[in-house]
Amino acid sequence: MQPLTYLTGYSARIIEQVHQMLDQDELGTWLLQRYPQCHAYRNERALYEYAMELKNRYMRQAPALSKVVYDPKLHVLHNALGIHKKIARVQGSKLNTKNEIRVATVFRQAPQAFLDMILVHELAHLKVAEHNRAFYQLCRHMAPDYDQLELDARLYLTYLDCVGELY
């Protein structure tokens, strides 16, 4: 059996079910039934505007975002779906900080729900740095089905890894 990199940490029962779905060529069909369409945020301007809309809806008091981009290196180098960076720069006698969100390029053409899950996760880092209970409560506040979306996004990545493009 091929190791399912994106599902490490999940139960043996789930991993076995995914192996069965892959062997029977059912995972792609299942994903397409649950998530039939891709999101429309293909360029970085649209992605930034959408991330700001989410931030303003759920986290008005959080620090500002200076950039939200698709990062082609992210997926390969960090084995991450998205990343939040706080960048500090000295300008004269002042220290300026900027918050950036980088999303793996593989999600440029993915279901809306997966992009939402990644943005919610990275926006939550604006308030809570660590992956602790408060962090996941904030994620679930912004996306009540956050846990299921995270699993489904990992199933999507597993499908891409094992089979190829879905859309």
C-alpha positions, 0 to 999 in steps of 0.5 A, spaced: 500 500 500 502 506 498 503 511 504 498 517 504 502 523 506 497 528 507 493 523 512 498 521 517 495 522 524 488 520 522 485 513 524 487 507 521 480 506 519 480 512 515 486 511 512 483 504 510 477 507 507 481 512 503 485 506 500 479 502 498 476 508 495 482 509 491 483 502 489 476 502 486 477 509 483 471 512 487 475 517 491 474 522 485 467 521 484 466 522 491 469 529 491 466 531 485 459 529 488 461 533 495 464 539 491 462 540 484 465 546 482 472 550 483 472 557 486 473 563 482 479 567 485 484 565 480 488 571 481 491 574 487 487 581 487 481 577 487 484 572 493 486 578 497 479 581 496 476 575 498 480 574 504 479 581 506 472 580 506 472 574 511 477 578 515 472 583 516 466 579 517 469 575 523 475 579 525 474 586 525 479 587 530 485 583 528 491 586 525 491 588 518 493 584 512 498 587 507 498 581 502 494 574 500 498 570 495 498 564 491 505 561 493 508 556 488 514 554 493 509 553 499 507 546 497 513 543 496 518 546 501 514 546 507 509 541 506 503 546 508 497 548 505 497 555 507 502 560 511 501 566 515 507 570 516 509 576 520 514 581 517 518 586 521 522 591 517 526 597 520 524 604 516 528 609 519 527 609 526 520 605 526 519 598 526 513 596 521 510 589 521 506 586 516 501 580 515 501 576 509 498 570 508 500 565 502 496 559 499 499 553 496 498 554 488 495 547 488 489 551 491 488 556 485 483 551 482 480 547 488 473 547 491 471 554 494 470 550 501 477 548 501 480 555 500 475 557 505 478 552 510 485 555 509 484 562 509 480 561 516 486 557 518 491 563 516 486 568 519 486 565 525 493 566 526 492 573 526 489 572 533 492 566 536 499 564 534 499 556 536 495 551 534 491 550 541 484 549 543 483 557 542 485 557 535 481 551 533 475 554 537 476 560 533 477 556 526 470 553 528 467 559 529 469 562 522 467 555 519 463 551 523 465 544 519 472 546 519 474 539 521 471 536 516 473 541 511 480 539 513 479 532 512 476 533 505 482 538 503 487 532 505 483 527 501 483 532 495 490 532 496 491 525 496 487 524 490 491 529 486 498 525 489 495 519 487 491 520 481 492 527 478 487 533 476 480 533 479 477 539 475 
